Amino acid sequence: MGSDYIEKIGTGINRIKQAVATHGGTDLDIRYNDFFTIIFRVKTAAIKAQTAVKGLAAGSEKGSEKGSEKSAEKSSEKILRLLAGNPNLIIAELAEQLAISTRAVEKNIRKLQENGRLQRIGPAKGGHWQVLEGADE
């Protein structure tokens, strides 16, 4: 055991470099002065690849503005369809059925109201939604 230990002394930095080269995804910057500093920089390509994989796995709607607009349009249309079938649905129920956040539902409802496609009849509690046909989009 003693000879193995002595052989490993002084090879730590080389082992770090080798491990980084093997696993990729980062650049390594080693600086020496009174002590040493190792800086790991994640490569941009590795970050983009990981982000793309995470986005696909999570069904992320993030991306280009065009992609976000299309997703928002789809959610808006789904909201209108659900409310046409049941005008008494509340925001939390819509969010659950659409698998989106309540904030996203509120944002879509606000846009639908601004575009004259949806109207709230009555108070927040006890009222209902009315889907308006033939309104400007």
BAFI-3210 file (N, C-alpha, C; in Angstrom, 3 decimals, decimal comma, padded with zeros to 6 digits):
// residues 137
n [1|2|3|4|5|6|7|8|9|10|11|12|13|14|15|16|17|18|19|20|21|22|23|24|25|26|27|28|29|30|31|32|33|34|35|36|37|38|39|40|41|42|43|44|45|46|47|48|49|50|51|52|53|54|55|56|57|58|59|60|61|62|63|64|65|66|67|68|69|70|71|72|73|74|75|76|77|78|79|80|81|82|83|84|85|86|87|88|89|90|91|92|93|94|95|96|97|98|99|100|101|102|103|104|105|106|107|108|109|110|111|112|113|114|115|116|117|118|119|120|121|122|123|124|125|126|127|128|129|130|131|132|133|134|135|136|137]
n.u [000,832|001,945|003,792|002,078|000,739|002,789|003,419|001,152|001,290|001,512|000,296|-002,241|-003,256|-002,816|-004,496|-006,955|-007,059|-007,143|-009,557|-011,377|-010,957|-011,851|-014,586|-015,583|-017,388|-016,511|-014,077|-010,780|-008,934|-005,953|-004,244|-001,239|000,258|001,124|-000,533|-002,703|-005,216|-008,102|-010,137|-013,219|-014,791|-017,840|-018,626|-020,223|-021,653|-022,187|-023,911|-026,086|-026,891|-027,661|-029,740|-031,538|-032,206|-033,350|-035,499|-037,017|-037,633|-039,149|-041,227|-041,139|-042,278|-040,713|-038,569|-038,173|-039,814|-041,892|-042,538|-043,462|-045,665|-047,300|-047,795|-049,158|-051,413|-052,560|-053,164|-054,997|-057,072|-057,806|-058,707|-060,960|-062,520|-062,914|-064,305|-066,551|-067,805|-068,198|-069,102|-068,761|-066,309|-063,424|-060,356|-058,293|-059,192|-059,129|-056,373|-055,445|-056,636|-055,440|-052,820|-051,091|-049,775|-051,616|-051,146|-050,501|-052,951|-054,505|-053,209|-053,747|-056,552|-056,914|-055,886|-057,713|-060,040|-059,331|-059,202|-061,823|-062,984|-063,820|-065,866|-066,582|-069,326|-071,122|-070,086|-066,749|-067,006|-069,555|-070,246|-070,014|-068,397|-068,525|-068,243|-067,453|-068,574|-067,306|-065,680|-063,017|-059,696]
n.v [-001,197|001,244|001,885|002,249|004,518|006,417|006,482|007,726|010,302|013,611|013,185|014,013|016,325|015,639|013,406|014,650|016,235|014,168|012,887|014,942|015,207|012,715|012,676|015,010|018,027|020,167|022,813|023,063|025,048|025,632|027,304|028,420|029,739|031,015|029,110|026,744|027,055|025,695|025,996|025,187|025,293|025,181|023,894|025,650|024,258|021,866|022,724|023,643|021,249|019,754|021,371|021,177|018,462|018,327|020,047|018,643|016,367|017,406|018,461|021,092|024,385|026,422|028,455|029,632|032,748|032,326|029,623|029,779|031,429|029,793|027,710|029,114|029,871|027,380|026,616|028,610|028,014|025,523|026,259|027,786|025,755|024,007|025,710|026,262|023,852|023,600|026,180|026,901|026,249|026,692|028,605|027,053|024,455|024,470|024,791|022,381|020,487|021,176|020,848|022,975|025,948|027,917|030,586|030,700|030,015|032,192|034,268|033,537|033,673|036,397|037,466|036,354|037,654|040,309|040,168|039,844|037,324|035,931|036,198|037,256|036,509|037,825|037,685|036,891|034,728|032,497|033,370|032,879|031,699|033,008|032,005|033,786|033,950|034,496|036,695|039,159|038,004]
n.w [000,000|000,708|-001,355|-003,532|-002,732|-002,713|-005,425|-006,430|-005,502|-006,537|-008,972|-009,150|-010,501|-013,168|-013,291|-012,931|-015,264|-017,156|-016,487|-017,049|-019,801|-020,635|-019,942|-021,026|-022,031|-020,526|-020,272|-019,064|-016,899|-015,455|-012,938|-011,521|-008,621|-005,529|-004,586|-006,171|-008,715|-010,099|-012,816|-014,070|-017,074|-018,558|-021,682|-024,303|-026,298|-024,994|-022,991|-024,531|-025,711|-023,439|-022,509|-024,639|-024,525|-021,961|-022,384|-024,274|-022,792|-020,717|-022,057|-022,727|-023,424|-024,111|-026,140|-029,410|-030,204|-031,954|-031,544|-028,917|-029,255|-030,838|-029,034|-027,066|-028,502|-028,958|-026,327|-025,727|-027,514|-026,533|-024,010|-024,705|-025,881|-023,687|-021,939|-023,445|-023,309|-020,557|-018,874|-016,234|-015,226|-013,198|-012,895|-011,722|-012,258|-015,057|-015,444|-014,368|-016,103|-018,503|-017,957|-017,329|-015,759|-013,310|-013,655|-016,372|-017,484|-016,594|-017,989|-020,656|-020,627|-020,121|-022,528|-024,333|-023,496|-024,055|-026,813|-027,418|-027,416|-025,265|-022,395|-019,091|-017,158|-014,610|-011,080|-009,746|-008,014|-008,401|-010,915|-014,529|-017,563|-020,881|-024,110|-026,929|-030,182|-033,500|-032,955|-033,147|-033,865]
ca.u [000,000|002,816|004,374|000,983|000,473|003,886|003,297|000,030|001,603|001,921|-000,408|-003,639|-003,641|-002,891|-005,712|-008,088|-007,069|-007,550|-010,985|-012,108|-010,866|-012,662|-016,020|-015,920|-018,395|-015,918|-012,685|-010,067|-007,914|-005,215|-003,337|-000,333|000,983|001,413|-001,402|-003,201|-006,644|-008,617|-011,406|-013,942|-015,711|-018,738|-018,659|-021,534|-022,339|-022,680|-025,072|-027,202|-027,358|-028,373|-030,977|-032,445|-032,688|-034,261|-036,705|-037,820|-038,108|-040,150|-042,287|-040,998|-042,827|-039,790|-037,848|-038,353|-041,093|-042,899|-042,948|-044,241|-046,960|-048,098|-048,215|-050,169|-052,624|-053,143|-053,761|-056,180|-058,133|-058,252|-059,488|-062,271|-063,255|-063,333|-065,310|-067,783|-068,436|-068,565|-068,795|-068,562|-064,965|-062,594|-058,998|-057,532|-059,642|-058,591|-054,936|-055,261|-057,012|-054,504|-051,470|-050,291|-049,917|-052,764|-050,710|-050,621|-054,390|-054,932|-052,655|-054,520|-057,912|-056,811|-055,748|-058,985|-060,978|-058,896|-059,524|-063,264|-063,377|-064,299|-066,425|-067,000|-070,667|-071,311|-068,909|-065,728|-067,660|-070,959|-070,429|-069,628|-067,731|-069,272|-067,388|-068,058|-068,307|-067,127|-064,943|-061,698|-058,638]
ca.v [000,000|002,407|002,232|002,770|005,875|007,269|006,617|008,621|011,674|014,448|012,849|014,454|017,256|014,858|012,581|015,562|016,542|012,972|012,678|015,971|014,855|011,522|012,951|016,145|018,973|021,315|023,181|023,100|026,085|025,470|028,433|028,195|030,830|030,482|027,940|026,550|027,212|024,980|026,561|024,342|026,075|024,310|024,255|026,119|023,187|020,901|023,345|023,637|019,865|019,381|022,145|020,600|017,184|018,622|020,641|017,575|015,476|018,093|018,993|022,530|025,241|027,531|028,405|030,839|033,425|031,685|028,405|030,168|031,931|028,652|027,010|029,939|029,758|026,071|026,658|029,470|027,261|024,481|026,933|028,102|024,502|023,525|026,619|026,099|022,640|023,800|027,586|027,123|025,831|027,729|028,644|025,904|023,271|024,600|024,531|020,949|019,754|021,507|020,568|024,194|026,675|028,820|031,863|030,570|030,070|033,581|035,049|033,210|034,206|037,843|037,725|036,016|038,730|041,496|039,938|039,734|035,939|035,348|037,201|036,769|036,951|037,724|037,869|035,839|033,577|032,395|033,737|031,861|032,181|032,933|032,009|034,647|033,481|035,521|037,857|039,377|037,198]
ca.w [000,000|000,803|-002,659|-004,362|-002,273|-003,160|-006,875|-006,734|-005,101|-007,655|-010,215|-009,023|-011,560|-014,409|-013,232|-013,147|-016,699|-017,875|-016,235|-017,791|-021,220|-020,858|-019,788|-021,885|-021,559|-019,849|-020,514|-017,793|-016,821|-014,193|-012,682|-010,392|-007,979|-004,195|-004,527|-007,532|-008,928|-011,257|-013,266|-015,018|-017,901|-019,313|-023,098|-024,736|-027,032|-024,007|-022,333|-025,485|-025,864|-022,218|-022,476|-025,631|-024,003|-020,850|-022,953|-024,879|-021,735|-019,911|-022,914|-022,549|-024,466|-024,303|-027,397|-030,199|-029,949|-032,786|-030,854|-027,750|-029,712|-031,261|-027,828|-026,415|-029,302|-028,703|-024,993|-025,813|-028,179|-025,596|-022,969|-025,287|-026,060|-022,367|-021,380|-024,225|-022,782|-019,153|-018,585|-014,801|-014,818|-012,576|-013,427|-011,209|-012,999|-016,410|-015,361|-014,150|-017,310|-019,580|-017,457|-017,342|-014,498|-013,214|-014,256|-017,829|-017,786|-016,403|-019,094|-021,858|-020,467|-020,293|-023,969|-024,969|-023,177|-024,803|-028,222|-027,561|-027,671|-024,013|-021,488|-017,774|-016,813|-013,171|-010,223|-009,747|-007,380|-008,788|-012,313|-015,496|-018,768|-022,128|-025,294|-027,935|-031,550|-034,538|-032,476|-033,761|-033,262]
c.u [000,868|003,378|003,308|000,704|001,545|003,805|002,199|000,319|002,081|001,207|-001,859|-004,090|-003,748|-004,130|-006,956|-008,200|-007,584|-009,054|-011,826|-012,097|-011,771|-014,145|-016,480|-016,913|-017,824|-014,516|-012,052|-008,981|-007,240|-004,224|-002,523|000,221|001,355|000,579|-001,901|-004,711|-007,028|-009,983|-012,001|-014,918|-016,543|-018,784|-020,076|-022,308|-022,927|-023,918|-026,282|-027,772|-028,157|-029,708|-031,994|-033,031|-033,674|-035,576|-037,610|-038,418|-039,233|-041,315|-042,303|-041,593|-041,912|-039,095|-038,033|-039,701|-042,208|-043,440|-043,814|-045,622|-047,862|-048,624|-049,315|-051,483|-053,314|-053,821|-055,029|-057,352|-058,680|-059,111|-060,882|-063,127|-063,770|-064,447|-066,619|-068,545|-068,898|-068,183|-068,553|-067,181|-064,209|-061,165|-058,187|-057,917|-059,118|-057,102|-054,659|-055,548|-056,034|-053,055|-050,551|-050,544|-051,165|-052,406|-050,849|-052,080|-054,881|-054,455|-053,448|-055,934|-057,911|-056,712|-057,048|-060,028|-060,634|-059,246|-061,011|-063,744|-063,981|-064,782|-066,816|-068,361|-070,835|-070,008|-067,924|-066,284|-069,130|-071,228|-070,057|-068,977|-068,653|-068,271|-068,117|-067,628|-068,132|-066,395|-063,606|-060,663|-057,397]
c.v [001,250|002,826|002,767|004,226|006,817|007,486|007,613|010,074|012,442|014,135|013,343|015,356|016,521|013,979|013,429|015,883|015,362|012,711|013,685|015,642|013,671|011,846|014,154|017,099|020,184|021,573|023,346|024,158|025,959|026,618|028,140|029,534|030,302|029,236|027,714|026,650|026,427|025,557|025,628|025,231|025,106|024,809|024,609|025,025|022,165|021,444|023,296|022,237|019,425|020,103|021,562|019,290|017,418|019,181|019,598|016,679|016,114|018,604|020,505|023,291|026,424|027,364|029,703|031,467|032,773|030,442|028,728|030,662|030,779|027,896|027,783|029,857|028,429|026,053|027,493|028,725|026,167|025,083|027,247|026,849|023,987|024,394|026,566|024,876|022,780|025,220|027,886|026,686|027,004|027,587|027,435|024,627|023,288|024,257|023,040|020,157|019,991|021,198|021,773|024,917|027,556|030,187|031,823|030,643|031,508|034,466|034,799|033,761|035,716|038,201|037,435|037,101|039,997|041,384|039,735|038,323|035,276|036,466|036,529|037,368|036,746|037,845|036,701|034,565|033,586|032,783|032,580|032,521|032,050|033,040|032,784|034,184|034,672|036,755|037,966|038,543|038,011]
c.w [000,000|-000,533|-003,616|-004,021|-002,795|-004,671|-007,249|-006,364|-006,325|-008,959|-010,206|-010,145|-012,892|-014,431|-013,447|-014,637|-017,512|-017,702|-017,006|-019,283|-021,548|-020,877|-020,599|-021,233|-020,855|-020,394|-019,155|-017,875|-015,455|-014,069|-011,430|-009,907|-006,591|-003,904|-005,942|-007,553|-010,178|-011,584|-014,310|-015,766|-018,731|-020,743|-023,502|-025,461|-026,067|-023,303|-023,260|-025,649|-024,646|-022,138|-023,451|-025,127|-022,872|-021,371|-023,568|-023,812|-020,937|-020,745|-022,843|-023,715|-024,718|-025,641|-028,124|-029,880|-030,740|-032,109|-029,658|-028,164|-030,123|-030,061|-027,128|-027,184|-029,032|-027,336|-025,007|-026,439|-027,268|-024,494|-023,493|-025,427|-024,710|-021,780|-022,167|-023,722|-021,345|-018,741|-017,101|-014,309|-014,201|-013,107|-012,976|-011,955|-014,435|-016,422|-015,210|-015,424|-018,461|-019,210|-017,644|-016,032|-014,504|-013,804|-015,771|-018,251|-017,672|-017,552|-020,381|-021,789|-020,673|-021,784|-024,709|-024,705|-023,956|-026,280|-028,460|-027,842|-026,437|-023,101|-020,179|-017,475|-015,311|-012,402|-010,337|-009,114|-007,786|-010,223|-013,225|-016,707|-019,968|-023,280|-026,374|-029,330|-032,472|-034,071|-033,184|-033,050|-033,119]
res [m|g|s|d|y|i|e|k|i|g|t|g|i|n|r|i|k|q|a|v|a|t|h|g|g|t|d|l|d|i|r|y|n|d|f|f|t|i|i|f|r|v|k|t|a|a|i|k|a|q|t|a|v|k|g|l|a|a|g|s|e|k|g|s|e|k|g|s|e|k|s|a|e|k|s|s|e|k|i|l|r|l|l|a|g|n|p|n|l|i|i|a|e|l|a|e|q|l|a|i|s|t|r|a|v|e|k|n|i|r|k|l|q|e|n|g|r|l|q|r|i|g|p|a|k|g|g|h|w|q|v|l|e|g|a|d|e]
***
